[in-house]
Amino acid sequence: MSVVDRQATGIALHPSKLGRSRALFVVLLALAAGCAPKRQAAAVPERVQSAPASAGDAVALHGYVGRSLIDAEMVPTRAGLHGCYRELGTSTRARLDGTLGAETAPSTAGTDAAQGGEGEAHEFDCRFESRSDIARLGGIVARCAALGDTSHARVWTLNGTFYAVKDGAATPFFLGPTQFPSVPDELMLALDHAEAPPRACAPFLDVLDVKSLPGDRRAVLYARSFPCEADARNAGEARPEPALARLRLALLSKEDSAHPRIVPLTVDDDADAVELHVYEFVAGQEIFELERADEGLSGANGAGYVNTRRTLFALTQSGRAGPLLELPEVQSVAGCDASDTVSLERAELDGDAPPELVLAKDHHDKPCESAALSSDPVSSTYAAYSFDPELGRFVPLAVESSELGQRELTGLDDVSEADDAWQAPRTEHPCSVPVAP
């Protein structure tokens, strides 16, 4: 297709579409944008004609203008997108009206995303105009990327440069999908400012999971990345941030979103889906689990499968993440229970506190032949670990699996509960976009 389909298109942000392929898509889109020829700062883009709104729901996007975090509401139009954005923590508001140019060949990231099952990739050159209620603020030249067939819903990412009318200054501009459009401004700003030094742009903060914890607390799992880093590398300002976003954990009181405890993790946001679990090991000591799932197709017969990776960690006495403990990887046929399950247990092996962690791996035969797994596995194996609460470290113990199978084991309780308070659209969004009938 050489020109943009002028018919109204929807935009979807379903959580199942926001995984590893999306992360690669966003990062390599940034690289593609960074490799494009640099425009002169004074070359403010010409005005774009505001396109009439088409019927459709406004969707939430999140990103940055320079070092300022923004969120946006956008709706599809017959010629592109229109909506508005606001700067978090300020009264700054601006409208956005944009058109899509001719569709171009998808980048490697887009091809990878399509092969990952997220739909056909589409990329466009796009131009936006930003204006306040009384004046034009500037123009945006960007690459707009979408996943999904043109006749179906899309996941949009906008990555480019904002050129100010006032002085022609060029500023990085980015918008991407978000699963949690109602995260409080004070929390987003705290996550933004928690790590130094400042960069050429604010980070793209992708909240992936939110859980309620005992004691009126919340745990927030999010990824932090810098799509503008491609431009920085081209300018000779290489940064150590990896290509994929790194995961972070924020712990906070439900009564105080402005002062989270940030726990950086050495884990990439590289999965189709990621979920956080929190277990009570002993009173006052919690174990955190990252459960990452990837879907794929078997090369032999094309059957779908789900690959699940689980990673455990605990916090040190200083509040940092201790060494990671990787659980055995588990693969299952799509639509079926996994043949292997790994449960977390504790046992008193040496009589000294704290107890030992035991991983119990059960193997079941032909799990697809019944609605649920049999209560009796075909075989079970066990592995034990001592725990150092000061260093948050699990150390493997030389204890025979058969001996552990004879011990009294107690399953760990998952004390985290899904918290969807921030998944709903803002009830009174100051940047609401009216949709024409």
Helices and strands as residue ranges (DSSP letters): G 15-17, H 20-35, E 59-65, E 68-76, E 80-87, E 93-104, H 108-113, I 114-118, E 121-131, E 136-147, E 155-164, E 170-177, H 185-193, E 204-213, E 217-225, H 229-234, E 246-253, E 256-268, E 273-282, E 285-297, E 304-313, E 325-326, E 330-333, E 340-347, E 356-363, G 367-369, E 379-388, E 393-396, H 401-405, E 410-411, E 413-414, E 417-418
